[in-house]
Amino acid sequence: MKRSTLLLITGFALGFGVGSLVWQKQIGNRLREENARLREQANDAEKLRAENAKLAGERVDPAELNRLRDGQTELLRLRGQVSQLRQRMNEAQAATNHAALATQQAATDEATQSPVETYTAKATARVGWQQTVVTGGWKLPSGKRGLVLLQPVADSAAPNAVLVRAQILELPENKMSELKYMKAGEKETIEFDVLTPEQARTFVSNLRETEGASFLSSPSVTTISGRQAQVAVVEMFTGPSGEQFSTGPMVDITPTISPDNLSVELAIDARLNLRKPGR
């Protein structure tokens, strides 16, 4: 074989070998790239499957969704009922206020039209035997003050009985200063003072010598402990419309003797009716 031919064959073989190596390398590179893409796609697919599973787990049950919708509808209905009830309560309160104002106005009109002025005192005081409770202190049309004095006395013949001596009097304004704990009122009061037997005797004795002081009445009553009694000195008269009215003092008293028999609780409800001037 000629030398040139041998060289040609050798060169061809070398070229073919080199080309095969280059082609194999390219094929390997493409396979690696394809494998990388496949792995990436597999990872994406796995992520999608996980996301789908999560969404499936979070999916709301249709029955639960219906219950939620029904609950919302019920809530809206209850809110509507609450609004209606609130409106009715406001209307009822307005009607009550109106009725109260009407009653108050009627009472005011009646008091204005009545020919009698009424003065009241309510008090509850615990005192020793023969001590004196003083209440009232009303400002009377005469400009003087009206007082009620009540003194409980034990009844030796009936251990459970109480004799209550009352004095209703009027006195000048300046004499009120002798009652340290008695605050003067106008027409209604819950104030009272308590005098020892000596203080009461001195106070009453001074009033008998005071110009302008006068005793309206001095009634008394005996009752059993815990039972209400009344002392009253009243006069009746007929008003312009033919109605009957009473004037004078009326005092409801409920004395309760303490278990040790050393004191008495007096529940007092006193009223003084006076005829208005010119009526």
C-alpha positions as CSV (number, residue, x, y, z in Angstrom):
1,M,0.0,0.0,0.0
2,K,1.2,3.3,-0.8
3,R,2.3,5.6,1.9
4,S,-0.1,8.4,0.8
5,T,-3.1,6.1,1.0
6,L,-2.1,4.9,4.4
7,L,-1.8,8.4,5.7
8,L,-5.2,9.2,4.3
9,I,-6.8,6.2,6.0
10,T,-5.1,7.1,9.3
11,G,-6.2,10.7,9.1
12,F,-9.8,9.6,8.4
13,A,-9.8,7.2,11.3
14,L,-8.4,9.9,13.6
15,G,-11.0,12.4,12.4
16,F,-13.8,9.9,12.9
17,G,-12.6,9.1,16.4
18,V,-12.4,12.7,17.4
19,G,-15.8,13.5,15.9
20,S,-17.3,10.5,17.8
21,L,-15.9,11.8,21.0
22,V,-17.2,15.3,20.4
23,W,-20.7,13.9,19.5
24,Q,-20.8,11.7,22.6
25,K,-19.8,14.7,24.7
26,Q,-22.6,16.8,23.2
27,I,-25.1,13.9,23.7
28,G,-24.0,13.6,27.4
29,N,-24.4,17.3,27.9
30,R,-27.9,17.3,26.4
31,L,-28.8,14.3,28.6
32,R,-27.6,16.0,31.7
33,E,-29.6,19.1,30.9
34,E,-32.7,17.0,30.1
35,N,-32.3,15.2,33.4
36,A,-32.0,18.6,35.3
37,R,-35.2,19.8,33.6
38,L,-37.0,16.6,34.4
39,R,-35.9,16.8,38.1
40,E,-37.1,20.5,38.2
41,Q,-40.4,19.5,36.7
42,A,-40.7,16.6,39.1
43,N,-40.1,19.1,42.0
44,D,-42.7,21.5,40.6
45,A,-45.1,18.6,40.3
46,E,-44.5,17.6,43.9
47,K,-45.1,21.1,45.0
48,L,-48.3,21.3,43.1
49,R,-49.5,18.0,44.6
50,A,-48.7,19.3,48.1
51,E,-50.5,22.6,47.4
52,N,-53.5,20.7,46.1
53,A,-53.6,18.4,49.1
54,K,-53.4,21.5,51.4
55,L,-56.3,23.2,49.5
56,A,-58.3,20.0,49.6
57,G,-57.8,19.9,53.4
58,E,-58.9,23.5,53.8
59,R,-61.9,23.2,51.6
60,V,-65.1,24.1,53.5
61,D,-67.7,21.3,53.9
62,P,-70.9,22.3,52.0
63,A,-73.0,21.4,55.1
64,E,-70.8,23.6,57.3
65,L,-71.1,26.4,54.8
66,N,-74.9,26.1,54.9
67,R,-74.8,26.2,58.7
68,L,-72.7,29.3,58.6
69,R,-75.1,30.9,56.1
70,D,-78.1,29.9,58.3
71,G,-76.3,31.3,61.4
72,Q,-75.7,34.6,59.6
73,T,-79.3,34.8,58.6
74,E,-80.4,34.1,62.2
75,L,-78.0,36.8,63.5
76,L,-79.5,39.3,61.1
77,R,-83.0,38.4,62.2
78,L,-82.1,38.7,65.9
79,R,-80.5,42.1,65.3
80,G,-83.7,43.2,63.7
81,Q,-85.7,41.9,66.8
82,V,-83.3,43.7,69.1
83,S,-83.8,47.0,67.2
84,Q,-87.6,46.5,67.5
85,L,-87.4,45.7,71.2
86,R,-85.2,48.7,71.8
87,Q,-87.7,50.9,70.0
88,R,-90.6,49.5,72.0
89,M,-88.6,50.0,75.2
90,N,-88.0,53.6,74.3
91,E,-91.7,54.1,73.5
92,A,-92.7,52.4,76.8
93,Q,-90.2,54.6,78.7
94,A,-91.6,57.7,77.0
95,A,-95.1,56.7,77.8
96,T,-94.1,56.0,81.5
97,N,-92.4,59.4,81.7
98,H,-95.5,61.0,80.2
99,A,-97.8,59.3,82.6
100,A,-95.5,60.2,85.6
101,L,-95.5,63.9,84.4
102,A,-99.3,63.7,84.0
103,T,-99.7,62.3,87.5
104,Q,-97.3,64.8,89.0
105,Q,-99.1,67.6,87.2
106,A,-102.5,66.3,88.4
107,A,-101.2,66.1,92.0
108,T,-99.8,69.6,91.6
109,D,-103.1,70.9,90.3
110,E,-105.0,69.1,93.0
111,A,-102.7,70.5,95.7
112,T,-103.1,74.0,94.1
113,Q,-106.9,73.7,94.1
114,S,-107.2,72.1,97.5
115,P,-108.1,74.4,100.3
116,V,-105.8,72.5,102.7
117,E,-102.0,72.7,102.9
118,T,-100.4,69.5,104.1
119,Y,-97.1,69.2,106.0
120,T,-95.4,65.8,106.5
121,A,-92.6,64.3,108.6
122,K,-91.3,60.7,108.5
123,A,-88.6,59.5,110.9
124,T,-87.5,56.4,112.8
125,A,-85.7,57.1,116.1
126,R,-84.5,54.8,118.9
127,V,-84.8,56.5,122.3
128,G,-84.8,55.6,125.9
129,W,-87.9,55.6,128.0
130,Q,-89.3,59.1,128.6
131,Q,-86.8,60.7,126.1
132,T,-88.5,62.9,123.5
133,V,-88.3,62.8,119.8
134,V,-88.7,66.1,118.0
135,T,-89.6,66.2,114.3
136,G,-91.3,68.5,111.8
137,G,-89.9,72.0,111.8
138,W,-92.2,73.0,109.0
139,K,-92.5,76.6,107.8
140,L,-96.1,77.5,108.5
141,P,-98.2,80.2,106.8
142,S,-98.0,82.2,110.0
143,G,-94.2,82.5,109.5
144,K,-93.6,80.2,112.6
145,R,-92.3,76.7,112.8
146,G,-94.4,73.7,113.5
147,L,-93.0,70.9,115.7
148,V,-94.2,67.4,116.8
149,L,-92.9,66.1,120.1
150,L,-93.3,62.4,121.0
151,Q,-92.4,60.8,124.3
152,P,-92.7,57.0,125.0
153,V,-93.6,56.0,128.6
154,A,-93.6,52.4,129.9
155,D,-96.8,51.1,131.2
156,S,-96.2,49.2,134.5
157,A,-99.6,47.5,134.3
158,A,-98.8,46.0,130.8
159,P,-95.1,45.3,130.2
160,N,-95.6,45.0,126.5
161,A,-97.5,48.3,126.2
162,V,-96.3,51.8,125.4
163,L,-97.9,55.1,126.2
164,V,-96.9,57.8,123.7
165,R,-97.5,61.4,124.7
166,A,-97.6,63.8,121.8
167,Q,-97.4,67.6,121.7
168,I,-98.0,69.6,118.5
169,L,-96.9,73.2,118.7
170,E,-95.8,76.2,116.8
171,L,-92.9,78.5,117.8
172,P,-91.0,81.5,116.5
173,E,-88.2,80.9,114.1
174,N,-85.5,81.9,116.5
175,K,-86.4,79.2,119.0
176,M,-85.4,76.5,116.4
177,S,-81.7,77.2,117.3
178,E,-82.3,75.4,120.6
179,L,-82.6,72.1,118.7
180,K,-79.0,71.4,117.7
181,Y,-79.7,68.4,115.5
182,M,-83.0,69.6,114.0
183,K,-82.8,71.1,110.6
184,A,-85.8,73.2,109.7
185,G,-87.7,72.1,106.7
186,E,-90.5,73.7,104.5
187,K,-93.3,71.2,104.0
188,E,-91.6,67.8,104.1
189,T,-88.9,66.5,106.4
190,I,-87.1,63.4,107.6
191,E,-85.1,65.2,110.3
192,F,-85.4,64.7,114.0
193,D,-83.8,65.5,117.3
194,V,-83.8,63.6,120.6
195,L,-84.1,65.3,124.0
196,T,-83.4,63.9,127.4
197,P,-86.3,64.2,129.9
198,E,-84.6,67.2,131.5
199,Q,-84.0,68.9,128.2
200,A,-87.6,68.3,127.1
201,R,-89.0,69.8,130.3
202,T,-86.8,72.8,130.0
203,F,-87.6,73.3,126.3
204,V,-91.4,73.0,126.8
205,S,-91.3,75.3,129.9
206,N,-89.4,78.0,128.0
207,L,-91.9,77.8,125.2
208,R,-94.8,78.3,127.5
209,E,-93.2,81.6,128.5
210,T,-92.2,82.6,124.9
211,E,-94.3,85.1,123.1
212,G,-95.7,83.8,119.8
213,A,-95.3,80.1,120.9
214,S,-98.6,78.1,121.1
215,F,-99.5,74.5,121.7
216,L,-101.9,73.2,119.0
217,S,-102.8,69.9,120.8
218,S,-101.4,67.4,123.3
219,P,-102.9,64.0,122.5
220,S,-101.7,60.6,123.8
221,V,-102.2,57.0,122.9
222,T,-101.4,53.6,124.3
223,T,-100.5,50.7,122.1
224,I,-98.7,47.3,122.1
225,S,-95.1,47.0,121.0
226,G,-95.0,46.6,117.3
227,R,-98.6,47.8,116.7
228,Q,-99.3,51.0,114.9
229,A,-101.4,53.6,116.7
230,Q,-102.6,57.1,115.8
231,V,-103.0,60.4,117.6
232,A,-105.1,63.0,115.9
233,V,-107.0,66.2,116.7
234,V,-108.9,67.1,113.5
235,E,-111.7,69.3,112.5
236,M,-113.8,68.8,109.4
237,F,-115.1,71.4,107.0
238,T,-116.8,71.5,103.6
239,G,-114.9,73.0,100.6
240,P,-116.4,75.1,97.8
241,S,-117.2,72.0,95.7
242,G,-118.9,70.2,98.6
243,E,-115.9,67.9,99.4
244,Q,-115.1,67.2,103.0
245,F,-111.6,68.2,104.3
246,S,-109.9,67.7,107.6
247,T,-107.5,70.1,109.4
248,G,-105.3,69.5,112.4
249,P,-102.4,67.1,113.3
250,M,-102.5,63.3,112.6
251,V,-99.5,61.2,113.7
252,D,-99.1,57.5,113.0
253,I,-96.7,55.9,115.5
254,T,-95.4,52.3,115.7
255,P,-93.4,51.8,118.9
256,T,-91.1,48.7,119.2
257,I,-89.6,47.9,122.6
258,S,-86.0,46.6,122.5
259,P,-85.3,43.0,123.7
260,D,-83.5,44.4,126.8
261,N,-86.5,46.7,127.5
262,L,-84.2,49.7,127.8
263,S,-85.2,51.6,124.7
264,V,-88.0,52.1,122.2
265,E,-87.9,52.5,118.4
266,L,-90.5,54.9,117.2
267,A,-91.5,54.8,113.5
268,I,-93.2,58.2,113.0
269,D,-95.4,59.4,110.1
270,A,-96.8,62.8,111.0
271,R,-99.1,65.1,109.0
272,L,-100.4,68.5,109.7
273,N,-103.3,69.8,107.6
274,L,-103.9,73.5,107.7
275,R,-106.6,75.5,105.9
276,K,-105.2,77.9,103.4
277,P,-105.8,81.5,104.1
278,G,-109.0,82.7,102.4
279,R,-110.2,79.2,101.5
